[in-house]
Amino acid sequence: MPRNPKKPARKLPSSIPLPPLPSKPPVFPKDSNGVRYWLIKTEPLSRIDPRSGNDVKFSLEDLSKVDREPWTGVRNYEAKNNMLNMAKDDVCLVYHSNCPNPGIVGVSRIASDHCKPDPLQYDRKSGYFDAKSTKETPRWWCPDVSFACRLRRKVSLAELKDNPDFKEMSLVKRGRLSVSPVRESEFKAILKIQEEGDGEEGEVEFDCNVKGMRIHD
């Protein structure tokens, strides 16, 4: 989970180690442009981390207001491996989770050449602190993510579950995974579905203010 944009970014160690090799190769191949597709989850509504007292909220709107954001707070080994398999310019669907109507709301890109140590693993006040991590041997890694565009409307999880074209999608089969691979065909099908919206009505379904935000064309 990314940081709250109201909080100052934490500095990474002055000597940043290179990430380890992924334990498993990517699930799906690159497309003709050398790009892979992924889905990343984030929480658009306020929720206070009881350990740090910080708000973990980070919506698509928040992502659109920064140049890039380290995708911190992932503490699942399969999701970690997926992030280690990411490459610069890979495309990520942005999914709003932990809200009344979860779903895909936008598109982002991987903005870093490779993953860096997740700084929250060193923060004793963070809910993502890991006592076994050291700056020499980090256990958790994250890429930088940048905003690309919003969809014309939210494509909800319920809608995807009702569509047989997505029955094999990782999000549908394994809904709790916070970073998951996406087939090129699934990505293109989602873009086709979002075109059914007019881009203005029902903006509350984005869980954030999307006025003035670049729309996928």
Contacts in CASP RR format, 6 or more apart in sequence:
PFRMAT RR
TARGET T0000
AUTHOR 0000-0000-0000
METHOD contacts of the structure
MODEL  1
MPRNPKKPARKLPSSIPLPPLPSKPPVFPKDSNGVRYWLIKTEPLSRIDP
RSGNDVKFSLEDLSKVDREPWTGVRNYEAKNNMLNMAKDDVCLVYHSNCP
NPGIVGVSRIASDHCKPDPLQYDRKSGYFDAKSTKETPRWWCPDVSFACR
LRRKVSLAELKDNPDFKEMSLVKRGRLSVSPVRESEFKAILKIQEEGDGE
EGEVEFDCNVKGMRIHD
1 42 0 8 1.000
1 43 0 8 1.000
1 56 0 8 1.000
1 58 0 8 1.000
1 72 0 8 1.000
1 73 0 8 1.000
1 74 0 8 1.000
1 128 0 8 1.000
2 42 0 8 1.000
2 58 0 8 1.000
2 62 0 8 1.000
2 63 0 8 1.000
2 69 0 8 1.000
2 70 0 8 1.000
2 71 0 8 1.000
2 72 0 8 1.000
2 145 0 8 1.000
3 9 0 8 1.000
3 10 0 8 1.000
3 54 0 8 1.000
3 58 0 8 1.000
3 69 0 8 1.000
3 70 0 8 1.000
3 72 0 8 1.000
4 54 0 8 1.000
4 55 0 8 1.000
4 56 0 8 1.000
4 57 0 8 1.000
4 58 0 8 1.000
4 62 0 8 1.000
5 58 0 8 1.000
5 62 0 8 1.000
5 65 0 8 1.000
5 66 0 8 1.000
6 55 0 8 1.000
7 54 0 8 1.000
9 70 0 8 1.000
10 119 0 8 1.000
10 120 0 8 1.000
10 123 0 8 1.000
11 119 0 8 1.000
12 116 0 8 1.000
12 117 0 8 1.000
12 119 0 8 1.000
13 117 0 8 1.000
13 135 0 8 1.000
15 135 0 8 1.000
16 116 0 8 1.000
16 117 0 8 1.000
17 117 0 8 1.000
17 136 0 8 1.000
17 137 0 8 1.000
17 138 0 8 1.000
18 114 0 8 1.000
19 84 0 8 1.000
19 114 0 8 1.000
19 115 0 8 1.000
19 116 0 8 1.000
19 141 0 8 1.000
20 84 0 8 1.000
20 141 0 8 1.000
21 84 0 8 1.000
22 81 0 8 1.000
22 84 0 8 1.000
22 85 0 8 1.000
23 77 0 8 1.000
23 81 0 8 1.000
24 81 0 8 1.000
25 85 0 8 1.000
26 36 0 8 1.000
26 85 0 8 1.000
26 181 0 8 1.000
27 170 0 8 1.000
27 181 0 8 1.000
28 36 0 8 1.000
28 37 0 8 1.000
28 181 0 8 1.000
28 182 0 8 1.000
28 183 0 8 1.000
28 184 0 8 1.000
29 36 0 8 1.000
30 36 0 8 1.000
31 37 0 8 1.000
31 184 0 8 1.000
35 89 0 8 1.000
35 90 0 8 1.000
35 91 0 8 1.000
36 85 0 8 1.000
36 86 0 8 1.000
36 87 0 8 1.000
36 90 0 8 1.000
36 91 0 8 1.000
36 181 0 8 1.000
37 90 0 8 1.000
37 91 0 8 1.000
37 92 0 8 1.000
37 93 0 8 1.000
37 181 0 8 1.000
37 182 0 8 1.000
37 183 0 8 1.000
37 184 0 8 1.000
37 186 0 8 1.000
37 187 0 8 1.000
38 82 0 8 1.000
38 86 0 8 1.000
38 90 0 8 1.000
38 91 0 8 1.000
38 92 0 8 1.000
38 93 0 8 1.000
38 179 0 8 1.000
38 180 0 8 1.000
38 181 0 8 1.000
38 182 0 8 1.000
39 92 0 8 1.000
39 93 0 8 1.000
39 95 0 8 1.000
39 104 0 8 1.000
39 170 0 8 1.000
39 171 0 8 1.000
39 179 0 8 1.000
39 180 0 8 1.000
39 181 0 8 1.000
39 182 0 8 1.000
40 71 0 8 1.000
40 92 0 8 1.000
40 93 0 8 1.000
40 94 0 8 1.000
40 95 0 8 1.000
40 108 0 8 1.000
40 145 0 8 1.000
40 178 0 8 1.000
40 179 0 8 1.000
41 95 0 8 1.000
41 96 0 8 1.000
41 97 0 8 1.000
41 178 0 8 1.000
41 179 0 8 1.000
42 58 0 8 1.000
42 59 0 8 1.000
42 60 0 8 1.000
42 63 0 8 1.000
42 94 0 8 1.000
42 95 0 8 1.000
42 96 0 8 1.000
42 97 0 8 1.000
43 56 0 8 1.000
43 57 0 8 1.000
43 58 0 8 1.000
43 59 0 8 1.000
43 96 0 8 1.000
43 97 0 8 1.000
43 98 0 8 1.000
43 99 0 8 1.000
44 57 0 8 1.000
44 58 0 8 1.000
44 59 0 8 1.000
44 60 0 8 1.000
44 61 0 8 1.000
44 96 0 8 1.000
44 99 0 8 1.000
44 105 0 8 1.000
44 206 0 8 1.000
44 207 0 8 1.000
44 208 0 8 1.000
45 57 0 8 1.000
45 59 0 8 1.000
45 98 0 8 1.000
45 99 0 8 1.000
45 207 0 8 1.000
46 55 0 8 1.000
46 57 0 8 1.000
47 55 0 8 1.000
47 56 0 8 1.000
47 57 0 8 1.000
47 98 0 8 1.000
48 54 0 8 1.000
48 55 0 8 1.000
48 56 0 8 1.000
49 55 0 8 1.000
49 56 0 8 1.000
49 126 0 8 1.000
49 127 0 8 1.000
51 125 0 8 1.000
51 126 0 8 1.000
51 127 0 8 1.000
51 129 0 8 1.000
52 123 0 8 1.000
52 125 0 8 1.000
52 126 0 8 1.000
52 127 0 8 1.000
54 126 0 8 1.000
58 69 0 8 1.000
59 96 0 8 1.000
59 206 0 8 1.000
59 207 0 8 1.000
59 208 0 8 1.000
60 94 0 8 1.000
60 96 0 8 1.000
60 105 0 8 1.000
60 106 0 8 1.000
60 147 0 8 1.000
60 150 0 8 1.000
60 206 0 8 1.000
60 208 0 8 1.000
60 210 0 8 1.000
60 213 0 8 1.000
61 206 0 8 1.000
61 208 0 8 1.000
61 209 0 8 1.000
61 210 0 8 1.000
61 213 0 8 1.000
62 208 0 8 1.000
63 69 0 8 1.000
63 94 0 8 1.000
63 108 0 8 1.000
63 145 0 8 1.000
63 146 0 8 1.000
63 147 0 8 1.000
64 147 0 8 1.000
64 150 0 8 1.000
64 213 0 8 1.000
64 214 0 8 1.000
66 147 0 8 1.000
67 111 0 8 1.000
67 146 0 8 1.000
68 111 0 8 1.000
68 112 0 8 1.000
68 144 0 8 1.000
68 145 0 8 1.000
68 146 0 8 1.000
69 144 0 8 1.000
69 145 0 8 1.000
69 146 0 8 1.000
70 116 0 8 1.000
70 118 0 8 1.000
70 119 0 8 1.000
70 142 0 8 1.000
70 143 0 8 1.000
70 144 0 8 1.000
70 145 0 8 1.000
71 83 0 8 1.000
71 142 0 8 1.000
71 143 0 8 1.000
71 144 0 8 1.000
71 145 0 8 1.000
71 179 0 8 1.000
72 118 0 8 1.000
72 119 0 8 1.000
72 120 0 8 1.000
72 128 0 8 1.000
72 142 0 8 1.000
73 118 0 8 1.000
73 120 0 8 1.000
73 128 0 8 1.000
73 140 0 8 1.000
73 142 0 8 1.000
74 80 0 8 1.000
74 83 0 8 1.000
74 118 0 8 1.000
74 140 0 8 1.000
74 142 0 8 1.000
74 178 0 8 1.000
74 179 0 8 1.000
75 128 0 8 1.000
75 130 0 8 1.000
75 140 0 8 1.000
76 177 0 8 1.000
76 178 0 8 1.000
76 179 0 8 1.000
78 177 0 8 1.000
79 177 0 8 1.000
79 178 0 8 1.000
79 179 0 8 1.000
79 180 0 8 1.000
80 140 0 8 1.000
80 141 0 8 1.000
80 179 0 8 1.000
82 179 0 8 1.000
82 180 0 8 1.000
82 181 0 8 1.000
83 115 0 8 1.000
83 141 0 8 1.000
83 142 0 8 1.000
83 143 0 8 1.000
83 179 0 8 1.000
84 115 0 8 1.000
84 141 0 8 1.000
86 110 0 8 1.000
86 115 0 8 1.000
86 143 0 8 1.000
87 110 0 8 1.000
88 110 0 8 1.000
88 111 0 8 1.000
88 112 0 8 1.000
88 113 0 8 1.000
89 109 0 8 1.000
89 110 0 8 1.000
90 109 0 8 1.000
90 110 0 8 1.000
91 107 0 8 1.000
91 108 0 8 1.000
91 109 0 8 1.000
91 148 0 8 1.000
91 187 0 8 1.000
92 107 0 8 1.000
92 108 0 8 1.000
92 109 0 8 1.000
92 110 0 8 1.000
92 145 0 8 1.000
93 104 0 8 1.000
93 106 0 8 1.000
93 107 0 8 1.000
93 182 0 8 1.000
93 187 0 8 1.000
93 190 0 8 1.000
94 104 0 8 1.000
94 105 0 8 1.000
94 106 0 8 1.000
94 107 0 8 1.000
94 108 0 8 1.000
95 102 0 8 1.000
95 103 0 8 1.000
95 104 0 8 1.000
95 105 0 8 1.000
95 171 0 8 1.000
96 102 0 8 1.000
96 103 0 8 1.000
96 104 0 8 1.000
96 105 0 8 1.000
96 154 0 8 1.000
96 206 0 8 1.000
96 207 0 8 1.000
97 103 0 8 1.000
97 178 0 8 1.000
99 207 0 8 1.000
101 154 0 8 1.000
101 156 0 8 1.000
101 158 0 8 1.000
101 205 0 8 1.000
102 156 0 8 1.000
102 157 0 8 1.000
103 154 0 8 1.000
103 155 0 8 1.000
103 156 0 8 1.000
103 157 0 8 1.000
103 160 0 8 1.000
104 151 0 8 1.000
104 154 0 8 1.000
104 155 0 8 1.000
104 160 0 8 1.000
104 190 0 8 1.000
104 194 0 8 1.000
105 150 0 8 1.000
105 151 0 8 1.000
105 154 0 8 1.000
105 206 0 8 1.000
105 207 0 8 1.000
106 148 0 8 1.000
106 149 0 8 1.000
106 150 0 8 1.000
106 151 0 8 1.000
106 216 0 8 1.000
107 148 0 8 1.000
107 149 0 8 1.000
107 150 0 8 1.000
107 151 0 8 1.000
107 216 0 8 1.000
108 145 0 8 1.000
108 146 0 8 1.000
108 147 0 8 1.000
108 148 0 8 1.000
109 145 0 8 1.000
109 146 0 8 1.000
109 148 0 8 1.000
110 143 0 8 1.000
110 144 0 8 1.000
110 145 0 8 1.000
110 146 0 8 1.000
111 143 0 8 1.000
111 144 0 8 1.000
111 145 0 8 1.000
111 146 0 8 1.000
112 143 0 8 1.000
112 144 0 8 1.000
114 143 0 8 1.000
115 141 0 8 1.000
115 142 0 8 1.000
115 143 0 8 1.000
116 141 0 8 1.000
116 142 0 8 1.000
116 143 0 8 1.000
116 144 0 8 1.000
117 133 0 8 1.000
117 135 0 8 1.000
117 138 0 8 1.000
117 140 0 8 1.000
117 141 0 8 1.000
117 142 0 8 1.000
118 128 0 8 1.000
118 138 0 8 1.000
118 140 0 8 1.000
118 141 0 8 1.000
118 142 0 8 1.000
120 126 0 8 1.000
120 127 0 8 1.000
120 128 0 8 1.000
120 129 0 8 1.000
120 140 0 8 1.000
121 128 0 8 1.000
121 129 0 8 1.000
121 130 0 8 1.000
121 133 0 8 1.000
121 138 0 8 1.000
121 139 0 8 1.000
121 140 0 8 1.000
122 129 0 8 1.000
122 133 0 8 1.000
122 135 0 8 1.000
123 129 0 8 1.000
128 140 0 8 1.000
130 139 0 8 1.000
130 140 0 8 1.000
132 139 0 8 1.000
133 139 0 8 1.000
133 140 0 8 1.000
147 214 0 8 1.000
148 214 0 8 1.000
148 216 0 8 1.000
149 213 0 8 1.000
149 214 0 8 1.000
149 215 0 8 1.000
149 216 0 8 1.000
149 217 0 8 1.000
150 206 0 8 1.000
150 210 0 8 1.000
150 213 0 8 1.000
150 214 0 8 1.000
150 215 0 8 1.000
150 216 0 8 1.000
151 190 0 8 1.000
151 191 0 8 1.000
151 194 0 8 1.000
151 215 0 8 1.000
151 216 0 8 1.000
152 194 0 8 1.000
152 195 0 8 1.000
152 196 0 8 1.000
152 197 0 8 1.000
152 198 0 8 1.000
152 199 0 8 1.000
152 215 0 8 1.000
152 216 0 8 1.000
153 194 0 8 1.000
153 196 0 8 1.000
153 197 0 8 1.000
153 198 0 8 1.000
153 199 0 8 1.000
153 202 0 8 1.000
153 205 0 8 1.000
154 205 0 8 1.000
154 206 0 8 1.000
155 190 0 8 1.000
155 193 0 8 1.000
155 194 0 8 1.000
156 205 0 8 1.000
157 171 0 8 1.000
157 172 0 8 1.000
159 193 0 8 1.000
160 166 0 8 1.000
160 169 0 8 1.000
160 171 0 8 1.000
160 172 0 8 1.000
161 172 0 8 1.000
163 193 0 8 1.000
165 186 0 8 1.000
165 189 0 8 1.000
166 172 0 8 1.000
166 186 0 8 1.000
166 189 0 8 1.000
167 173 0 8 1.000
168 183 0 8 1.000
169 182 0 8 1.000
169 183 0 8 1.000
169 186 0 8 1.000
170 177 0 8 1.000
170 180 0 8 1.000
170 181 0 8 1.000
170 182 0 8 1.000
171 177 0 8 1.000
171 180 0 8 1.000
171 182 0 8 1.000
174 180 0 8 1.000
191 216 0 8 1.000
194 216 0 8 1.000
199 215 0 8 1.000
203 209 0 8 1.000
203 210 0 8 1.000
203 211 0 8 1.000
END
